[in-house]
Amino acid sequence: MSEVVLGIDLGTSAVKVSAVDRTGSIIAQQSFDYPLSQPKPGWSEQNPEDWVNGVTVAIVRLILNDGLKPADIKGISYSGQMHGLVLLDANKQVLRPAILWNDTRTTAQTKEIAAKMGAQFIEVTRNRALEGFTLPKILWVKENEPTIFEQATTFVTPKDYVRYRMTGKLAMEISDASGTVAMDVAAGTWSKEIQTAFDLPASFFPEIIGGAEFAGHISQSYALFSGLEIDTQVFGGAADNAAGAIGSAILKPNMVWSSIGTSGVVLKYEDSASVDYKGQIHFFNHAIPGKFYSMGVTLAAGHSLNWFKSTFAAEEDFTSLVASAGKSTIGANGLLFTPYIVGERTPYADSAIRGSWIGIDSMHKRHDFVRSVVEGIVFSFKDIFEIYQRAGANFDTVIASGGGAKSPLWLQIQADIFDKKVVVLENEQGPGMGAAILAAVGLGWFDSVAAAAERFASFGETYEPVPENVAKYQQIYAIYRKVYPATAEVSHALMDYRRVNDN
């Protein structure tokens, strides 16, 4: 068997480990699920030991079940769920369950950050303080669990903890570090202003390393645990969205990534920190030295269609359900759907907004509702595109992945609403492939991330916007833009009612 690298994709519900050879072919793959704990409403936690066990089981299966020889595993790198908080004591033991990206307990701390630092916080971190980020979680523990926090000497994000357990060396990779919103993004260092404002010692913040930077060898203890060899090299890795962009070859400023998973992401590669989106969309350091990426998130992209299917079409498969939207028309015969069914992040950052159907008519059929959901998801992405275009960003190509890339109809709708060329990403392994690319570059198999991505990524069909459809969608989108301001007050009142009466 040929030499391989392992790309470890540490997700929220499972880890997937891919063995990738020098040609970019995935020769074996194993995954392992682990539980999510939600002990209180809005809380979302995991036991970091479950990540380590899951990664190890997947690696052992690759060796035992798929016949990988440990001597052929030359390098390992990571993609990891962002923003999670793992607190460690002086012996680097975990102090409490990790608080995850989708935990929303920190509203008071986000307000505290805004009150204390105001516009300076956005200038330094290039982001607004939202509940999902790591710094508000640190402050929550400091304020609500002081006995635990007094024992904490440092912290890491999820994939960086797994890497520590595999190598014995503690560090935080830069794209995940910037996602903590405790960094000076332009400088690429931890922010002294933030440390001072919130009374956090510099020693609390770990060393920052690059995505393809050597992070250590497999430790003797982990080699015994996993079957790996101690001369296997381990590299920094990347936050999941940075890794996904690398694995999808989003490495030029003229390209954006449209990823429709449970949530939806529009991500753009940025050559420098000179662009300023004023906190309207996220802006982070990339895993590539001296580079950056920006992104907007719609919280319920694929989730909106999953919800529709489970509620109204449980017995039908997704392919036929989405295809049924072809029986409707552009604009779903005058029916609009806003996909705010779990709140929204970009451009509204409103946890209390909820979705709407506007224009329901007694003539509407189920296929109109399906079409409206598909279009509403893409309109929510268009909102992010509009922020980019107002800031002067120029791009002409959209790389599509996730659920929206599996339907020709949905891809054409994207091309028509975006008024951009849409290209399908064929090898749907974005984050794991990005991790493998970083390991391959770290080993010296390629001179650059771009060279490796060009070899490893695979593109399929291209969808061009149809001018007649573009003109129609421009009219409908102008109406869609009116729905949020028209429904926000009503949504908030309904949420207040539920909070009072659900208790």
Buried (B, 14 or more C-beta within 10 A) or exposed (E): EEBBBBBBBBBBEEBBBBBBBBEBEBBBBBBBEBEEBEEEEEBBBBBBEBBBBBBBBBBBBBBEEEEBEBEBBBBBBBBBBBBBBBBBBEEBEBBBBBBBBBBBBBBBBBEBBBEEBEEEBBBBBBBBBBBBBBBBBBBBBBEEBEEBBEBBBBBBBBBBBBBBBBBBBBBBBBBBBBBBBBBBBBEBEBBEBBBEBBEBEEEBBBEBBBBBBBBBBBBEEBBEBBBBBEEBBBBBBBBBBBBBBBBBBBBEBEBBBBBBBBBBBBBBBBEEBEBEBEBBBBBBBBBBEEBBBBBBBBBBBBBBBBBBBEEEBEEBEBEEBBBBBBEBBBBBBBBBBBBBBBBBBBBBBBBBBBBBBBBEEEEBBBBBBBBBBBBBBBBBBBBBBBBBEEBEBEBEBBBBBBBBBBBBBBBBBBBBBBBBBBBBBEBBBBBBBBBBBBBBBBBEBBEEBBBBBEBBBBEEEEBEBBEEBBEBBEEBBEBBEEBBEEBBEEBBEEBEEEEEEEE
